[in-house]
Amino acid sequence: MKEYGGMRAIGMSNRQLVKMIIAEAGTYGISGVILGCIIGLPMHWVIFLFTSFLAVREPAKQLQRMSIVENISVQ
C-alpha cells in the first residue's frame, strides 16, 4: 500500500495504478501456473508411483506367504 501511495504522490493516475495492479496480478497468476506445472506434474508422478507401489505391496506379500494350494482354492 505504501508503494502505491508513493506512486500516487509522484503523479500516477488512478487508471495507471489500476493497470499496474492488473499487470502484477497477471504476472503472479501466470508465473504461478507455469511454476505449478513445472513442479506439480513431476511431484504428481512421484506420488502416483509411490502410492501404486504401496497398494500392490501388501497383497503381494500375502500371496507369497500362502501355499500354492491355498492360492488356488481361494475364491
CHARMM internal coordinates of N, CA and C (Angstrom, degrees):
IC EDIT
DIST 1 N 1 CA 1.4455
DIST 1 CA 1 C 1.5288
ANGL 1 N 1 CA 1 C 110.42
DIST 1 C 2 N 1.3402
ANGL 1 CA 1 C 2 N 115.87
DIHE 1 N 1 CA 1 C 2 N -37.63
DIST 2 N 2 CA 1.4650
ANGL 1 C 2 N 2 CA 118.52
DIHE 1 CA 1 C 2 N 2 CA 179.47
DIST 2 CA 2 C 1.5275
ANGL 2 N 2 CA 2 C 110.77
DIHE 1 C 2 N 2 CA 2 C -64.09
DIST 2 C 3 N 1.3398
ANGL 2 CA 2 C 3 N 116.17
DIHE 2 N 2 CA 2 C 3 N -38.81
DIST 3 N 3 CA 1.4709
ANGL 2 C 3 N 3 CA 119.46
DIHE 2 CA 2 C 3 N 3 CA 178.58
DIST 3 CA 3 C 1.5228
ANGL 3 N 3 CA 3 C 110.52
DIHE 2 C 3 N 3 CA 3 C -61.93
DIST 3 C 4 N 1.3178
ANGL 3 CA 3 C 4 N 116.07
DIHE 3 N 3 CA 3 C 4 N -45.25
DIST 4 N 4 CA 1.4630
ANGL 3 C 4 N 4 CA 119.64
DIHE 3 CA 3 C 4 N 4 CA -180.00
DIST 4 CA 4 C 1.5251
ANGL 4 N 4 CA 4 C 110.66
DIHE 3 C 4 N 4 CA 4 C -64.75
DIST 4 C 5 N 1.3160
ANGL 4 CA 4 C 5 N 116.31
DIHE 4 N 4 CA 4 C 5 N -40.12
DIST 5 N 5 CA 1.4701
ANGL 4 C 5 N 5 CA 119.64
DIHE 4 CA 4 C 5 N 5 CA 176.64
DIST 5 CA 5 C 1.5156
ANGL 5 N 5 CA 5 C 111.71
DIHE 4 C 5 N 5 CA 5 C -62.07
DIST 5 C 6 N 1.3268
ANGL 5 CA 5 C 6 N 116.43
DIHE 5 N 5 CA 5 C 6 N -40.17
DIST 6 N 6 CA 1.4623
ANGL 5 C 6 N 6 CA 120.74
DIHE 5 CA 5 C 6 N 6 CA 178.30
DIST 6 CA 6 C 1.5142
ANGL 6 N 6 CA 6 C 111.92
DIHE 5 C 6 N 6 CA 6 C -64.81
DIST 6 C 7 N 1.3099
ANGL 6 CA 6 C 7 N 116.26
DIHE 6 N 6 CA 6 C 7 N -39.20
DIST 7 N 7 CA 1.4623
ANGL 6 C 7 N 7 CA 119.60
DIHE 6 CA 6 C 7 N 7 CA 178.80
DIST 7 CA 7 C 1.5256
ANGL 7 N 7 CA 7 C 111.17
DIHE 6 C 7 N 7 CA 7 C -68.72
DIST 7 C 8 N 1.3095
ANGL 7 CA 7 C 8 N 116.01
DIHE 7 N 7 CA 7 C 8 N -37.27
DIST 8 N 8 CA 1.4661
ANGL 7 C 8 N 8 CA 118.68
DIHE 7 CA 7 C 8 N 8 CA 175.97
DIST 8 CA 8 C 1.5256
ANGL 8 N 8 CA 8 C 110.17
DIHE 7 C 8 N 8 CA 8 C -65.04
DIST 8 C 9 N 1.3505
ANGL 8 CA 8 C 9 N 115.99
DIHE 8 N 8 CA 8 C 9 N -35.81
DIST 9 N 9 CA 1.4640
ANGL 8 C 9 N 9 CA 120.44
DIHE 8 CA 8 C 9 N 9 CA -178.87
DIST 9 CA 9 C 1.5287
ANGL 9 N 9 CA 9 C 111.95
DIHE 8 C 9 N 9 CA 9 C -67.05
DIST 9 C 10 N 1.3327
ANGL 9 CA 9 C 10 N 117.66
DIHE 9 N 9 CA 9 C 10 N -30.54
DIST 10 N 10 CA 1.4679
ANGL 9 C 10 N 10 CA 119.23
DIHE 9 CA 9 C 10 N 10 CA -179.73
DIST 10 CA 10 C 1.5280
ANGL 10 N 10 CA 10 C 112.72
DIHE 9 C 10 N 10 CA 10 C -90.00
DIST 10 C 11 N 1.3450
ANGL 10 CA 10 C 11 N 116.63
DIHE 10 N 10 CA 10 C 11 N 3.15
DIST 11 N 11 CA 1.4526
ANGL 10 C 11 N 11 CA 118.60
DIHE 10 CA 10 C 11 N 11 CA 171.60
DIST 11 CA 11 C 1.5113
ANGL 11 N 11 CA 11 C 116.83
DIHE 10 C 11 N 11 CA 11 C 115.86
DIST 11 C 12 N 1.3064
ANGL 11 CA 11 C 12 N 118.48
DIHE 11 N 11 CA 11 C 12 N 11.18
DIST 12 N 12 CA 1.4605
ANGL 11 C 12 N 12 CA 119.77
DIHE 11 CA 11 C 12 N 12 CA 178.75
DIST 12 CA 12 C 1.5308
ANGL 12 N 12 CA 12 C 109.12
DIHE 11 C 12 N 12 CA 12 C -74.28
DIST 12 C 13 N 1.3156
ANGL 12 CA 12 C 13 N 116.07
DIHE 12 N 12 CA 12 C 13 N 134.04
DIST 13 N 13 CA 1.4711
ANGL 12 C 13 N 13 CA 119.88
DIHE 12 CA 12 C 13 N 13 CA -179.72
DIST 13 CA 13 C 1.5301
ANGL 13 N 13 CA 13 C 110.02
DIHE 12 C 13 N 13 CA 13 C -79.88
DIST 13 C 14 N 1.3322
ANGL 13 CA 13 C 14 N 115.69
DIHE 13 N 13 CA 13 C 14 N 165.92
DIST 14 N 14 CA 1.4688
ANGL 13 C 14 N 14 CA 120.45
DIHE 13 CA 13 C 14 N 14 CA 178.21
DIST 14 CA 14 C 1.5236
ANGL 14 N 14 CA 14 C 111.10
DIHE 13 C 14 N 14 CA 14 C -61.55
DIST 14 C 15 N 1.3212
ANGL 14 CA 14 C 15 N 115.79
DIHE 14 N 14 CA 14 C 15 N -38.92
DIST 15 N 15 CA 1.4496
ANGL 14 C 15 N 15 CA 120.55
DIHE 14 CA 14 C 15 N 15 CA 179.68
DIST 15 CA 15 C 1.5256
ANGL 15 N 15 CA 15 C 111.36
DIHE 14 C 15 N 15 CA 15 C -63.68
DIST 15 C 16 N 1.3217
ANGL 15 CA 15 C 16 N 117.68
DIHE 15 N 15 CA 15 C 16 N -43.25
DIST 16 N 16 CA 1.4635
ANGL 15 C 16 N 16 CA 121.74
DIHE 15 CA 15 C 16 N 16 CA 177.88
DIST 16 CA 16 C 1.5260
ANGL 16 N 16 CA 16 C 110.42
DIHE 15 C 16 N 16 CA 16 C -64.93
DIST 16 C 17 N 1.3168
ANGL 16 CA 16 C 17 N 115.61
DIHE 16 N 16 CA 16 C 17 N -38.38
DIST 17 N 17 CA 1.4577
ANGL 16 C 17 N 17 CA 120.22
DIHE 16 CA 16 C 17 N 17 CA 179.63
DIST 17 CA 17 C 1.5292
ANGL 17 N 17 CA 17 C 110.68
DIHE 16 C 17 N 17 CA 17 C -64.05
DIST 17 C 18 N 1.3319
ANGL 17 CA 17 C 18 N 117.14
DIHE 17 N 17 CA 17 C 18 N -43.46
DIST 18 N 18 CA 1.4649
ANGL 17 C 18 N 18 CA 121.23
DIHE 17 CA 17 C 18 N 18 CA 178.87
DIST 18 CA 18 C 1.5225
ANGL 18 N 18 CA 18 C 110.14
DIHE 17 C 18 N 18 CA 18 C -64.33
DIST 18 C 19 N 1.3306
ANGL 18 CA 18 C 19 N 117.67
DIHE 18 N 18 CA 18 C 19 N -42.57
DIST 19 N 19 CA 1.4648
ANGL 18 C 19 N 19 CA 120.97
DIHE 18 CA 18 C 19 N 19 CA 178.24
DIST 19 CA 19 C 1.5303
ANGL 19 N 19 CA 19 C 110.96
DIHE 18 C 19 N 19 CA 19 C -61.65
DIST 19 C 20 N 1.3188
ANGL 19 CA 19 C 20 N 116.88
DIHE 19 N 19 CA 19 C 20 N -39.35
DIST 20 N 20 CA 1.4519
ANGL 19 C 20 N 20 CA 120.74
DIHE 19 CA 19 C 20 N 20 CA 179.72
DIST 20 CA 20 C 1.5342
ANGL 20 N 20 CA 20 C 110.60
DIHE 19 C 20 N 20 CA 20 C -66.50
DIST 20 C 21 N 1.3174
ANGL 20 CA 20 C 21 N 117.36
DIHE 20 N 20 CA 20 C 21 N -41.46
DIST 21 N 21 CA 1.4618
ANGL 20 C 21 N 21 CA 120.68
DIHE 20 CA 20 C 21 N 21 CA 179.10
DIST 21 CA 21 C 1.5324
ANGL 21 N 21 CA 21 C 110.23
DIHE 20 C 21 N 21 CA 21 C -65.68
DIST 21 C 22 N 1.3181
ANGL 21 CA 21 C 22 N 117.35
DIHE 21 N 21 CA 21 C 22 N -40.44
DIST 22 N 22 CA 1.4736
ANGL 21 C 22 N 22 CA 121.07
DIHE 21 CA 21 C 22 N 22 CA 176.70
DIST 22 CA 22 C 1.5236
ANGL 22 N 22 CA 22 C 110.44
DIHE 21 C 22 N 22 CA 22 C -62.74
DIST 22 C 23 N 1.3280
ANGL 22 CA 22 C 23 N 117.30
DIHE 22 N 22 CA 22 C 23 N -42.46
DIST 23 N 23 CA 1.4637
ANGL 22 C 23 N 23 CA 121.22
DIHE 22 CA 22 C 23 N 23 CA 179.02
DIST 23 CA 23 C 1.5268
ANGL 23 N 23 CA 23 C 111.11
DIHE 22 C 23 N 23 CA 23 C -63.38
DIST 23 C 24 N 1.3272
ANGL 23 CA 23 C 24 N 116.85
DIHE 23 N 23 CA 23 C 24 N -41.96
DIST 24 N 24 CA 1.4725
ANGL 23 C 24 N 24 CA 119.85
DIHE 23 CA 23 C 24 N 24 CA 178.33
DIST 24 CA 24 C 1.5140
ANGL 24 N 24 CA 24 C 111.10
DIHE 23 C 24 N 24 CA 24 C -65.11
DIST 24 C 25 N 1.3227
ANGL 24 CA 24 C 25 N 117.24
DIHE 24 N 24 CA 24 C 25 N -44.74
DIST 25 N 25 CA 1.4614
ANGL 24 C 25 N 25 CA 120.55
DIHE 24 CA 24 C 25 N 25 CA 179.78
DIST 25 CA 25 C 1.5265
ANGL 25 N 25 CA 25 C 110.67
DIHE 24 C 25 N 25 CA 25 C -62.86
DIST 25 C 26 N 1.3281
ANGL 25 CA 25 C 26 N 116.65
DIHE 25 N 25 CA 25 C 26 N -41.21
DIST 26 N 26 CA 1.4663
ANGL 25 C 26 N 26 CA 120.20
DIHE 25 CA 25 C 26 N 26 CA 177.65
DIST 26 CA 26 C 1.5169
ANGL 26 N 26 CA 26 C 112.40
DIHE 25 C 26 N 26 CA 26 C -63.71
DIST 26 C 27 N 1.3252
ANGL 26 CA 26 C 27 N 115.27
DIHE 26 N 26 CA 26 C 27 N -41.19
DIST 27 N 27 CA 1.4666
ANGL 26 C 27 N 27 CA 119.68
DIHE 26 CA 26 C 27 N 27 CA 178.65
DIST 27 CA 27 C 1.5191
ANGL 27 N 27 CA 27 C 110.93
DIHE 26 C 27 N 27 CA 27 C -63.02
DIST 27 C 28 N 1.3389
ANGL 27 CA 27 C 28 N 116.73
DIHE 27 N 27 CA 27 C 28 N -45.90
DIST 28 N 28 CA 1.4666
ANGL 27 C 28 N 28 CA 119.86
DIHE 27 CA 27 C 28 N 28 CA 178.38
DIST 28 CA 28 C 1.5213
ANGL 28 N 28 CA 28 C 110.88
DIHE 27 C 28 N 28 CA 28 C -63.91
DIST 28 C 29 N 1.3171
ANGL 28 CA 28 C 29 N 117.37
DIHE 28 N 28 CA 28 C 29 N -41.03
DIST 29 N 29 CA 1.4609
ANGL 28 C 29 N 29 CA 120.40
DIHE 28 CA 28 C 29 N 29 CA -179.57
DIST 29 CA 29 C 1.5145
ANGL 29 N 29 CA 29 C 112.86
DIHE 28 C 29 N 29 CA 29 C -65.17
DIST 29 C 30 N 1.3180
ANGL 29 CA 29 C 30 N 116.89
DIHE 29 N 29 CA 29 C 30 N -48.63
DIST 30 N 30 CA 1.4648
ANGL 29 C 30 N 30 CA 121.07
DIHE 29 CA 29 C 30 N 30 CA -178.83
DIST 30 CA 30 C 1.5258
ANGL 30 N 30 CA 30 C 111.38
DIHE 29 C 30 N 30 CA 30 C -65.83
DIST 30 C 31 N 1.3320
ANGL 30 CA 30 C 31 N 116.32
DIHE 30 N 30 CA 30 C 31 N -43.93
DIST 31 N 31 CA 1.4722
ANGL 30 C 31 N 31 CA 118.20
DIHE 30 CA 30 C 31 N 31 CA 178.96
DIST 31 CA 31 C 1.5211
ANGL 31 N 31 CA 31 C 110.94
DIHE 30 C 31 N 31 CA 31 C -65.99
DIST 31 C 32 N 1.3322
ANGL 31 CA 31 C 32 N 117.62
DIHE 31 N 31 CA 31 C 32 N -33.51
DIST 32 N 32 CA 1.4656
ANGL 31 C 32 N 32 CA 120.49
DIHE 31 CA 31 C 32 N 32 CA 176.46
DIST 32 CA 32 C 1.5161
ANGL 32 N 32 CA 32 C 112.28
DIHE 31 C 32 N 32 CA 32 C -65.29
DIST 32 C 33 N 1.3282
ANGL 32 CA 32 C 33 N 116.51
DIHE 32 N 32 CA 32 C 33 N -41.27
DIST 33 N 33 CA 1.4651
ANGL 32 C 33 N 33 CA 120.41
DIHE 32 CA 32 C 33 N 33 CA 178.47
DIST 33 CA 33 C 1.5255
ANGL 33 N 33 CA 33 C 110.25
DIHE 32 C 33 N 33 CA 33 C -65.48
DIST 33 C 34 N 1.3124
ANGL 33 CA 33 C 34 N 117.12
DIHE 33 N 33 CA 33 C 34 N -45.43
DIST 34 N 34 CA 1.4692
ANGL 33 C 34 N 34 CA 120.66
DIHE 33 CA 33 C 34 N 34 CA -179.09
DIST 34 CA 34 C 1.5251
ANGL 34 N 34 CA 34 C 110.75
DIHE 33 C 34 N 34 CA 34 C -64.19
DIST 34 C 35 N 1.3196
ANGL 34 CA 34 C 35 N 116.60
DIHE 34 N 34 CA 34 C 35 N -47.16
DIST 35 N 35 CA 1.4610
ANGL 34 C 35 N 35 CA 120.04
DIHE 34 CA 34 C 35 N 35 CA 179.36
DIST 35 CA 35 C 1.5220
ANGL 35 N 35 CA 35 C 111.08
DIHE 34 C 35 N 35 CA 35 C -65.09
DIST 35 C 36 N 1.3299
ANGL 35 CA 35 C 36 N 116.58
DIHE 35 N 35 CA 35 C 36 N -37.92
DIST 36 N 36 CA 1.4582
ANGL 35 C 36 N 36 CA 120.13
DIHE 35 CA 35 C 36 N 36 CA 177.28
DIST 36 CA 36 C 1.5163
ANGL 36 N 36 CA 36 C 112.34
DIHE 35 C 36 N 36 CA 36 C -61.95
DIST 36 C 37 N 1.3315
ANGL 36 CA 36 C 37 N 116.87
DIHE 36 N 36 CA 36 C 37 N -39.18
DIST 37 N 37 CA 1.4643
ANGL 36 C 37 N 37 CA 120.19
DIHE 36 CA 36 C 37 N 37 CA 178.02
DIST 37 CA 37 C 1.5238
ANGL 37 N 37 CA 37 C 110.92
DIHE 36 C 37 N 37 CA 37 C -70.30
DIST 37 C 38 N 1.3134
ANGL 37 CA 37 C 38 N 116.79
DIHE 37 N 37 CA 37 C 38 N -42.09
DIST 38 N 38 CA 1.4624
ANGL 37 C 38 N 38 CA 120.33
DIHE 37 CA 37 C 38 N 38 CA -178.34
DIST 38 CA 38 C 1.5246
ANGL 38 N 38 CA 38 C 111.08
DIHE 37 C 38 N 38 CA 38 C -64.93
DIST 38 C 39 N 1.3070
ANGL 38 CA 38 C 39 N 117.19
DIHE 38 N 38 CA 38 C 39 N -41.75
DIST 39 N 39 CA 1.4671
ANGL 38 C 39 N 39 CA 121.00
DIHE 38 CA 38 C 39 N 39 CA -178.21
DIST 39 CA 39 C 1.5265
ANGL 39 N 39 CA 39 C 111.41
DIHE 38 C 39 N 39 CA 39 C -91.04
DIST 39 C 40 N 1.3286
ANGL 39 CA 39 C 40 N 117.01
DIHE 39 N 39 CA 39 C 40 N -39.51
DIST 40 N 40 CA 1.4595
ANGL 39 C 40 N 40 CA 121.37
DIHE 39 CA 39 C 40 N 40 CA -173.13
DIST 40 CA 40 C 1.5133
ANGL 40 N 40 CA 40 C 114.98
DIHE 39 C 40 N 40 CA 40 C -69.49
DIST 40 C 41 N 1.3152
ANGL 40 CA 40 C 41 N 117.94
DIHE 40 N 40 CA 40 C 41 N -40.86
DIST 41 N 41 CA 1.4614
ANGL 40 C 41 N 41 CA 119.72
DIHE 40 CA 40 C 41 N 41 CA -178.64
DIST 41 CA 41 C 1.5277
ANGL 41 N 41 CA 41 C 112.85
DIHE 40 C 41 N 41 CA 41 C -64.71
DIST 41 C 42 N 1.3422
ANGL 41 CA 41 C 42 N 119.06
DIHE 41 N 41 CA 41 C 42 N -46.89
DIST 42 N 42 CA 1.4702
ANGL 41 C 42 N 42 CA 117.75
DIHE 41 CA 41 C 42 N 42 CA 175.52
DIST 42 CA 42 C 1.5349
ANGL 42 N 42 CA 42 C 112.82
DIHE 41 C 42 N 42 CA 42 C -63.55
DIST 42 C 43 N 1.3224
ANGL 42 CA 42 C 43 N 116.93
DIHE 42 N 42 CA 42 C 43 N -36.66
DIST 43 N 43 CA 1.4683
ANGL 42 C 43 N 43 CA 118.91
DIHE 42 CA 42 C 43 N 43 CA 177.90
DIST 43 CA 43 C 1.5267
ANGL 43 N 43 CA 43 C 110.45
DIHE 42 C 43 N 43 CA 43 C -64.83
DIST 43 C 44 N 1.3282
ANGL 43 CA 43 C 44 N 117.35
DIHE 43 N 43 CA 43 C 44 N -39.91
DIST 44 N 44 CA 1.4639
ANGL 43 C 44 N 44 CA 121.02
DIHE 43 CA 43 C 44 N 44 CA 177.26
DIST 44 CA 44 C 1.5210
ANGL 44 N 44 CA 44 C 110.11
DIHE 43 C 44 N 44 CA 44 C -60.47
DIST 44 C 45 N 1.3135
ANGL 44 CA 44 C 45 N 117.52
DIHE 44 N 44 CA 44 C 45 N -42.87
DIST 45 N 45 CA 1.4584
ANGL 44 C 45 N 45 CA 121.34
DIHE 44 CA 44 C 45 N 45 CA -179.35
DIST 45 CA 45 C 1.5273
ANGL 45 N 45 CA 45 C 110.95
DIHE 44 C 45 N 45 CA 45 C -62.77
DIST 45 C 46 N 1.3226
ANGL 45 CA 45 C 46 N 117.17
DIHE 45 N 45 CA 45 C 46 N -43.59
DIST 46 N 46 CA 1.4681
ANGL 45 C 46 N 46 CA 121.18
DIHE 45 CA 45 C 46 N 46 CA 179.69
DIST 46 CA 46 C 1.5281
ANGL 46 N 46 CA 46 C 110.42
DIHE 45 C 46 N 46 CA 46 C -63.94
DIST 46 C 47 N 1.3208
ANGL 46 CA 46 C 47 N 116.81
DIHE 46 N 46 CA 46 C 47 N -44.91
DIST 47 N 47 CA 1.4671
ANGL 46 C 47 N 47 CA 120.45
DIHE 46 CA 46 C 47 N 47 CA 179.78
DIST 47 CA 47 C 1.5285
ANGL 47 N 47 CA 47 C 110.20
DIHE 46 C 47 N 47 CA 47 C -64.70
DIST 47 C 48 N 1.3346
ANGL 47 CA 47 C 48 N 117.55
DIHE 47 N 47 CA 47 C 48 N -39.80
DIST 48 N 48 CA 1.4608
ANGL 47 C 48 N 48 CA 121.53
DIHE 47 CA 47 C 48 N 48 CA 177.79
DIST 48 CA 48 C 1.5242
ANGL 48 N 48 CA 48 C 111.00
DIHE 47 C 48 N 48 CA 48 C -60.71
DIST 48 C 49 N 1.3374
ANGL 48 CA 48 C 49 N 117.03
DIHE 48 N 48 CA 48 C 49 N -47.03
DIST 49 N 49 CA 1.4679
ANGL 48 C 49 N 49 CA 120.23
DIHE 48 CA 48 C 49 N 49 CA 179.44
DIST 49 CA 49 C 1.5208
ANGL 49 N 49 CA 49 C 111.12
DIHE 48 C 49 N 49 CA 49 C -62.68
DIST 49 C 50 N 1.3496
ANGL 49 CA 49 C 50 N 115.77
DIHE 49 N 49 CA 49 C 50 N -42.82
DIST 50 N 50 CA 1.4699
ANGL 49 C 50 N 50 CA 120.38
DIHE 49 CA 49 C 50 N 50 CA -178.60
DIST 50 CA 50 C 1.5246
ANGL 50 N 50 CA 50 C 111.43
DIHE 49 C 50 N 50 CA 50 C -62.64
DIST 50 C 51 N 1.3231
ANGL 50 CA 50 C 51 N 117.36
DIHE 50 N 50 CA 50 C 51 N -45.51
DIST 51 N 51 CA 1.4656
ANGL 50 C 51 N 51 CA 119.71
DIHE 50 CA 50 C 51 N 51 CA -179.05
DIST 51 CA 51 C 1.5264
ANGL 51 N 51 CA 51 C 111.43
DIHE 50 C 51 N 51 CA 51 C -71.01
DIST 51 C 52 N 1.3240
ANGL 51 CA 51 C 52 N 117.56
DIHE 51 N 51 CA 51 C 52 N -33.93
DIST 52 N 52 CA 1.4637
ANGL 51 C 52 N 52 CA 120.32
DIHE 51 CA 51 C 52 N 52 CA 176.28
DIST 52 CA 52 C 1.5241
ANGL 52 N 52 CA 52 C 110.42
DIHE 51 C 52 N 52 CA 52 C -63.73
DIST 52 C 53 N 1.3131
ANGL 52 CA 52 C 53 N 116.39
DIHE 52 N 52 CA 52 C 53 N -41.51
DIST 53 N 53 CA 1.4618
ANGL 52 C 53 N 53 CA 120.76
DIHE 52 CA 52 C 53 N 53 CA 177.77
DIST 53 CA 53 C 1.5169
ANGL 53 N 53 CA 53 C 110.43
DIHE 52 C 53 N 53 CA 53 C -62.02
DIST 53 C 54 N 1.3253
ANGL 53 CA 53 C 54 N 117.31
DIHE 53 N 53 CA 53 C 54 N -44.78
DIST 54 N 54 CA 1.4639
ANGL 53 C 54 N 54 CA 120.43
DIHE 53 CA 53 C 54 N 54 CA -179.48
DIST 54 CA 54 C 1.5243
ANGL 54 N 54 CA 54 C 112.04
DIHE 53 C 54 N 54 CA 54 C -66.67
DIST 54 C 55 N 1.3202
ANGL 54 CA 54 C 55 N 117.76
DIHE 54 N 54 CA 54 C 55 N -33.38
DIST 55 N 55 CA 1.4655
ANGL 54 C 55 N 55 CA 120.94
DIHE 54 CA 54 C 55 N 55 CA -179.68
DIST 55 CA 55 C 1.5279
ANGL 55 N 55 CA 55 C 111.90
DIHE 54 C 55 N 55 CA 55 C -68.60
DIST 55 C 56 N 1.3190
ANGL 55 CA 55 C 56 N 117.39
DIHE 55 N 55 CA 55 C 56 N -27.86
DIST 56 N 56 CA 1.4644
ANGL 55 C 56 N 56 CA 121.39
DIHE 55 CA 55 C 56 N 56 CA -177.98
DIST 56 CA 56 C 1.5304
ANGL 56 N 56 CA 56 C 111.43
DIHE 55 C 56 N 56 CA 56 C -92.09
DIST 56 C 57 N 1.2868
ANGL 56 CA 56 C 57 N 117.62
DIHE 56 N 56 CA 56 C 57 N -24.75
DIST 57 N 57 CA 1.4688
ANGL 56 C 57 N 57 CA 122.63
DIHE 56 CA 56 C 57 N 57 CA -171.18
DIST 57 CA 57 C 1.5255
ANGL 57 N 57 CA 57 C 113.51
DIHE 56 C 57 N 57 CA 57 C -59.83
DIST 57 C 58 N 1.3193
ANGL 57 CA 57 C 58 N 118.93
DIHE 57 N 57 CA 57 C 58 N -53.19
DIST 58 N 58 CA 1.4647
ANGL 57 C 58 N 58 CA 121.66
DIHE 57 CA 57 C 58 N 58 CA -176.30
DIST 58 CA 58 C 1.5250
ANGL 58 N 58 CA 58 C 112.94
DIHE 57 C 58 N 58 CA 58 C -66.22
DIST 58 C 59 N 1.3401
ANGL 58 CA 58 C 59 N 119.09
DIHE 58 N 58 CA 58 C 59 N -47.47
DIST 59 N 59 CA 1.4694
ANGL 58 C 59 N 59 CA 116.93
DIHE 58 CA 58 C 59 N 59 CA 177.44
DIST 59 CA 59 C 1.5358
ANGL 59 N 59 CA 59 C 112.88
DIHE 58 C 59 N 59 CA 59 C -60.31
DIST 59 C 60 N 1.3198
ANGL 59 CA 59 C 60 N 116.87
DIHE 59 N 59 CA 59 C 60 N -36.60
DIST 60 N 60 CA 1.4703
ANGL 59 C 60 N 60 CA 119.71
DIHE 59 CA 59 C 60 N 60 CA 178.52
DIST 60 CA 60 C 1.5231
ANGL 60 N 60 CA 60 C 110.77
DIHE 59 C 60 N 60 CA 60 C -65.29
DIST 60 C 61 N 1.3276
ANGL 60 CA 60 C 61 N 117.42
DIHE 60 N 60 CA 60 C 61 N -42.24
DIST 61 N 61 CA 1.4679
ANGL 60 C 61 N 61 CA 120.08
DIHE 60 CA 60 C 61 N 61 CA 177.91
DIST 61 CA 61 C 1.5244
ANGL 61 N 61 CA 61 C 110.95
DIHE 60 C 61 N 61 CA 61 C -63.19
DIST 61 C 62 N 1.3332
ANGL 61 CA 61 C 62 N 115.87
DIHE 61 N 61 CA 61 C 62 N -40.41
DIST 62 N 62 CA 1.4583
ANGL 61 C 62 N 62 CA 120.02
DIHE 61 CA 61 C 62 N 62 CA -179.71
DIST 62 CA 62 C 1.5268
ANGL 62 N 62 CA 62 C 110.85
DIHE 61 C 62 N 62 CA 62 C -64.06
DIST 62 C 63 N 1.3261
ANGL 62 CA 62 C 63 N 117.43
DIHE 62 N 62 CA 62 C 63 N -41.23
DIST 63 N 63 CA 1.4648
ANGL 62 C 63 N 63 CA 120.55
DIHE 62 CA 62 C 63 N 63 CA 177.81
DIST 63 CA 63 C 1.5251
ANGL 63 N 63 CA 63 C 111.58
DIHE 62 C 63 N 63 CA 63 C -66.11
DIST 63 C 64 N 1.3221
ANGL 63 CA 63 C 64 N 117.45
DIHE 63 N 63 CA 63 C 64 N -35.30
DIST 64 N 64 CA 1.4612
ANGL 63 C 64 N 64 CA 120.58
DIHE 63 CA 63 C 64 N 64 CA 179.85
DIST 64 CA 64 C 1.5258
ANGL 64 N 64 CA 64 C 111.33
DIHE 63 C 64 N 64 CA 64 C -68.22
DIST 64 C 65 N 1.3351
ANGL 64 CA 64 C 65 N 116.98
DIHE 64 N 64 CA 64 C 65 N -33.42
DIST 65 N 65 CA 1.4649
ANGL 64 C 65 N 65 CA 120.39
DIHE 64 CA 64 C 65 N 65 CA -179.73
DIST 65 CA 65 C 1.5311
ANGL 65 N 65 CA 65 C 112.06
DIHE 64 C 65 N 65 CA 65 C -73.92
DIST 65 C 66 N 1.3222
ANGL 65 CA 65 C 66 N 117.88
DIHE 65 N 65 CA 65 C 66 N -23.95
DIST 66 N 66 CA 1.4633
ANGL 65 C 66 N 66 CA 121.42
DIHE 65 CA 65 C 66 N 66 CA -178.19
DIST 66 CA 66 C 1.5304
ANGL 66 N 66 CA 66 C 110.19
DIHE 65 C 66 N 66 CA 66 C -81.55
DIST 66 C 67 N 1.3014
ANGL 66 CA 66 C 67 N 114.67
DIHE 66 N 66 CA 66 C 67 N 152.97
DIST 67 N 67 CA 1.4681
ANGL 66 C 67 N 67 CA 118.40
DIHE 66 CA 66 C 67 N 67 CA 175.58
DIST 67 CA 67 C 1.5217
ANGL 67 N 67 CA 67 C 108.63
DIHE 66 C 67 N 67 CA 67 C -78.61
DIST 67 C 68 N 1.3244
ANGL 67 CA 67 C 68 N 115.52
DIHE 67 N 67 CA 67 C 68 N 167.75
DIST 68 N 68 CA 1.4597
ANGL 67 C 68 N 68 CA 120.39
DIHE 67 CA 67 C 68 N 68 CA -178.99
DIST 68 CA 68 C 1.5262
ANGL 68 N 68 CA 68 C 110.59
DIHE 67 C 68 N 68 CA 68 C -63.65
DIST 68 C 69 N 1.3271
ANGL 68 CA 68 C 69 N 116.67
DIHE 68 N 68 CA 68 C 69 N -39.14
DIST 69 N 69 CA 1.4578
ANGL 68 C 69 N 69 CA 121.05
DIHE 68 CA 68 C 69 N 69 CA -179.24
DIST 69 CA 69 C 1.5247
ANGL 69 N 69 CA 69 C 109.24
DIHE 68 C 69 N 69 CA 69 C -63.05
DIST 69 C 70 N 1.3271
ANGL 69 CA 69 C 70 N 117.03
DIHE 69 N 69 CA 69 C 70 N -42.71
DIST 70 N 70 CA 1.4691
ANGL 69 C 70 N 70 CA 120.25
DIHE 69 CA 69 C 70 N 70 CA 179.28
DIST 70 CA 70 C 1.5315
ANGL 70 N 70 CA 70 C 110.36
DIHE 69 C 70 N 70 CA 70 C -65.02
DIST 70 C 71 N 1.3176
ANGL 70 CA 70 C 71 N 116.95
DIHE 70 N 70 CA 70 C 71 N -39.18
DIST 71 N 71 CA 1.4689
ANGL 70 C 71 N 71 CA 120.60
DIHE 70 CA 70 C 71 N 71 CA 179.17
DIST 71 CA 71 C 1.5336
ANGL 71 N 71 CA 71 C 111.13
DIHE 70 C 71 N 71 CA 71 C -62.40
DIST 71 C 72 N 1.3157
ANGL 71 CA 71 C 72 N 117.02
DIHE 71 N 71 CA 71 C 72 N -40.55
DIST 72 N 72 CA 1.4661
ANGL 71 C 72 N 72 CA 120.36
DIHE 71 CA 71 C 72 N 72 CA -177.40
DIST 72 CA 72 C 1.5242
ANGL 72 N 72 CA 72 C 111.24
DIHE 71 C 72 N 72 CA 72 C -72.87
DIST 72 C 73 N 1.3402
ANGL 72 CA 72 C 73 N 117.06
DIHE 72 N 72 CA 72 C 73 N -39.46
DIST 73 N 73 CA 1.4596
ANGL 72 C 73 N 73 CA 120.10
DIHE 72 CA 72 C 73 N 73 CA -174.71
DIST 73 CA 73 C 1.5302
ANGL 73 N 73 CA 73 C 113.73
DIHE 72 C 73 N 73 CA 73 C -80.91
DIST 73 C 74 N 1.3185
ANGL 73 CA 73 C 74 N 119.14
DIHE 73 N 73 CA 73 C 74 N -14.83
DIST 74 N 74 CA 1.4773
ANGL 73 C 74 N 74 CA 121.82
DIHE 73 CA 73 C 74 N 74 CA 179.34
DIST 74 CA 74 C 1.5110
ANGL 74 N 74 CA 74 C 108.89
DIHE 73 C 74 N 74 CA 74 C -72.59
DIST 74 C 75 N 1.3187
ANGL 74 CA 74 C 75 N 116.23
DIHE 74 N 74 CA 74 C 75 N 131.85
DIST 75 N 75 CA 1.4472
ANGL 74 C 75 N 75 CA 119.32
DIHE 74 CA 74 C 75 N 75 CA -179.87
DIST 75 CA 75 C 1.4875
ANGL 75 N 75 CA 75 C 111.37
DIHE 74 C 75 N 75 CA 75 C -115.13
END
COOR INIT
IC SEED 1 N 1 CA 1 C
IC BUILD
